[in-house]
């Protein structure tokens, strides 16, 4: 029997999408080495909670699983303009449903630029598992109390990823409407034969990591998913308590490159594509009849 046809990607890979691959490979080596960078900040995000923090352009940010498998829901905003934020759908189209080293995390319209580039991923070799699952998910989004209340028949739970992110960004002057679709870091997902979304247990081990390079000044928000490592999950009843046993903190480290001017020679902060934004409209001129 012939192999099924594998269609070509709608958005072919090119330098405008991926940037300078040699540069990011070099930054990735620094990210995974002992030297070449200086620690700016380090902390852990406790279970079933969220935290937001700043990463400046040219810095590295590493998310890790110091205590074992745990899924994290990540939001990204432009630090200077929170209306510009991560756009999971376009990132998925430009790269893939699950992202890894070399892929970039793009912002929403009308900005449309890379906010960050992935330069380190200890799970990069995970590939496709026996049921079609892949890691670092863009197919799904954050869990939230609204769908939980719907599916559980009225049970309320205030520590879903959406709620954790809402609380996390409030000190930065943001609110619930600023929380957006996430990248589910360390999460394995896919579509089954019927096209239905599925989740599998997180494969991360103690010390696994996911590192991004900031292409501009960023505000990041991370939730430690209340589903823990997703080895068990459900809606209502005792599901919240059963999942609690699989919850672990996530680690966060922010680094400055030691020889930044040398390493980033020729690099510049990401820019929008330059579309003028007229959308076929003609600007009115005073005194001129339409």
QUIGICOR-V721660 format. One record per residue. N is the residue number from 1. RES is the residue in one small letter. SS is DSSP state (@ for helix, = for strand, . for the rest). PHI is phi in whole degrees, 0 to 359 (* if undefined). Layout:
[[N;RES;SS;PHI] [N;RES;SS;PHI]]
//
This chain:
[[1;x;.;*] [2;x;.;291] [3;x;.;294] [4;x;.;299] [5;x;.;295] [6;x;.;255] [7;x;.;298] [8;x;.;289] [9;x;.;296] [10;x;.;292] [11;x;.;242] [12;x;.;298] [13;x;.;298] [14;x;.;205] [15;x;@;296] [16;x;@;291] [17;x;@;275] [18;x;@;263] [19;x;.;73] [20;x;.;278] [21;x;@;297] [22;x;@;295] [23;x;@;299] [24;x;@;290] [25;x;@;294] [26;x;@;295] [27;x;@;298] [28;x;@;298] [29;x;@;295] [30;x;@;296] [31;x;@;300] [32;x;@;260] [33;x;.;261] [34;x;.;286] [35;x;.;257] [36;x;.;85] [37;x;=;206] [38;x;=;236] [39;x;=;290] [40;x;=;261] [41;x;=;203] [42;x;=;212] [43;x;=;198] [44;x;=;242] [45;x;=;263] [46;x;.;298] [47;x;.;298] [48;x;.;52] [49;x;.;216] [50;x;=;217] [51;x;=;211] [52;x;=;242] [53;x;=;204] [54;x;=;260] [55;x;=;233] [56;x;.;276] [57;x;.;303] [58;x;.;86] [59;x;.;267] [60;x;=;254] [61;x;=;227] [62;x;=;248] [63;x;=;261] [64;x;=;217] [65;x;=;246] [66;x;.;295] [67;x;.;246] [68;x;.;120] [69;x;.;300] [70;x;.;195] [71;x;.;272] [72;x;=;233] [73;x;=;255] [74;x;=;250] [75;x;=;250] [76;x;=;223] [77;x;=;234] [78;x;=;293] [79;x;.;296] [80;x;.;274] [81;x;.;209] [82;x;.;293] [83;x;.;293] [84;x;.;269] [85;x;=;212] [86;x;=;302] [87;x;.;239] [88;x;@;295] [89;x;@;296] [90;x;@;291] [91;x;@;301] [92;x;@;298] [93;x;@;290] [94;x;@;287] [95;x;.;243] [96;x;.;192] [97;x;.;292] [98;x;=;224] [99;x;.;247] [100;x;.;204] [101;x;.;305] [102;x;.;95] [103;x;.;284] [104;x;=;239] [105;x;=;252] [106;x;=;265] [107;x;=;262] [108;x;.;284] [109;x;.;289] [110;x;.;266] [111;x;.;266] [112;x;.;51] [113;x;.;215] [114;x;=;288] [115;x;=;278] [116;x;=;204] [117;x;=;238] [118;x;=;281] [119;x;=;241] [120;x;=;211] [121;x;=;198] [122;x;.;289] [123;x;.;257] [124;x;@;300] [125;x;@;273] [126;x;@;299] [127;x;.;65] [128;x;.;246] [129;x;.;275] [130;x;.;293] [131;x;.;250] [132;x;.;91] [133;x;.;281] [134;x;=;227] [135;x;=;250] [136;x;=;68] [137;x;=;272] [138;x;.;245] [139;x;.;290] [140;x;.;263] [141;x;.;215] [142;x;.;289] [143;x;.;288] [144;x;.;213] [145;x;@;287] [146;x;@;287] [147;x;@;292] [148;x;@;297] [149;x;@;297] [150;x;@;297] [151;x;@;281] [152;x;@;270] [153;x;.;84] [154;x;.;121] [155;x;.;294] [156;x;.;256] [157;x;.;218] [158;x;.;262] [159;x;.;236] [160;x;.;290] [161;x;@;301] [162;x;@;303] [163;x;@;294] [164;x;@;299] [165;x;@;289] [166;x;@;302] [167;x;@;294] [168;x;@;295] [169;x;@;269] [170;x;@;303] [171;x;.;298] [172;x;.;261] [173;x;.;83] [174;x;.;262] [175;x;.;221] [176;x;@;303] [177;x;@;292] [178;x;@;275] [179;x;.;287] [180;x;.;225] [181;x;.;301] [182;x;.;252] [183;x;=;259] [184;x;=;274] [185;x;=;286] [186;x;=;70] [187;x;=;260] [188;x;=;261] [189;x;=;217] [190;x;=;180] [191;x;=;244] [192;x;.;282] [193;x;.;297] [194;x;.;263] [195;x;.;78] [196;x;.;269] [197;x;=;291] [198;x;=;228] [199;x;=;233] [200;x;=;240] [201;x;.;296] [202;x;.;298] [203;x;.;271] [204;x;.;295] [205;x;.;244] [206;x;.;306] [207;x;.;96] [208;x;=;293] [209;x;=;212] [210;x;=;215] [211;x;=;240] [212;x;=;241] [213;x;=;252] [214;x;=;280] [215;x;.;274] [216;x;.;200] [217;x;.;292] [218;x;=;234] [219;x;=;249] [220;x;=;249] [221;x;=;229] [222;x;=;230] [223;x;=;248] [224;x;=;277] [225;x;.;305] [226;x;.;293] [227;x;.;279] [228;x;.;64] [229;x;.;267] [230;x;.;62] [231;x;.;287] [232;x;.;221] [233;x;.;202] [234;x;.;183] [235;x;.;232] [236;x;.;72] [237;x;.;58] [238;x;.;263] [239;x;@;297] [240;x;@;299] [241;x;@;288] [242;x;@;295] [243;x;@;289] [244;x;@;303] [245;x;.;293] [246;x;.;255] [247;x;.;270] [248;x;.;218] [249;x;.;292] [250;x;=;245] [251;x;=;262] [252;x;=;226] [253;x;=;226] [254;x;=;243] [255;x;=;234] [256;x;=;257] [257;x;=;291] [258;x;.;294] [259;x;.;253] [260;x;@;302] [261;x;@;298] [262;x;@;285] [263;x;@;296] [264;x;.;261] [265;x;.;302] [266;x;.;91] [267;x;.;280] [268;x;.;220] [269;x;.;305] [270;x;.;297] [271;x;.;232] [272;x;.;288] [273;x;.;295] [274;x;.;99] [275;x;.;300] [276;x;.;286] [277;x;.;81] [278;x;.;277] [279;x;.;55] [280;x;.;82] [281;x;.;273] [282;x;.;247] [283;x;.;292] [284;x;.;292] [285;x;.;242] [286;x;.;302] [287;x;.;89] [288;x;.;256] [289;x;.;284] [290;x;.;282]]
//
